[in-house]
C-alpha cells in the first residue's frame, strides 16, 4: 500500500470530513480558512522523508487514542499566507 493510499484509508477510518475548515493566521493575508482536504493533499505531495515523519506522528497519536485534527491544523498553519 502506498503512503497516499494509507493516508486516504486513515482519514476515512477516522471519519474526518475533508470539507471541514479551520482558521489559521498568515503573515500577509491575516486569517486564512483552510479545508482539511487541502492539508491532506499537501501532505501527499511532501518529500518521502516528511511523509514518513507525518505517518509516524499520526500513528502515535492514533495509538494513544488521540485526536489527529490538532496535528493537521498544525501542519495547515504552514499553508497560511
Residue pairs with C-beta under 8 A, 6 or more apart in sequence:
1 9
3 44
3 48
3 51
3 55
4 44
6 55
7 40
7 43
7 44
7 55
10 58
10 62
11 18
11 40
14 62
14 68
16 36
16 68
16 69
16 72
17 36
18 35
18 36
18 37
18 40
19 35
19 36
19 37
20 35
20 36
21 33
21 34
21 35
21 36
22 33
22 34
22 36
22 69
22 73
22 76
23 31
23 32
23 33
23 34
24 31
24 32
24 34
24 73
24 76
24 77
24 79
24 80
25 31
25 32
25 77
25 80
26 32
26 80
26 81
27 80
27 81
28 81
29 80
29 81
32 79
32 80
32 81
34 76
34 79
34 80
36 69
36 72
36 76
38 76
38 79
39 72
39 73
39 75
39 76
39 79
40 72
42 75
42 79
43 51
43 54
43 75
46 54
54 75
57 71
58 68
58 71
61 67
61 68
61 71
62 68
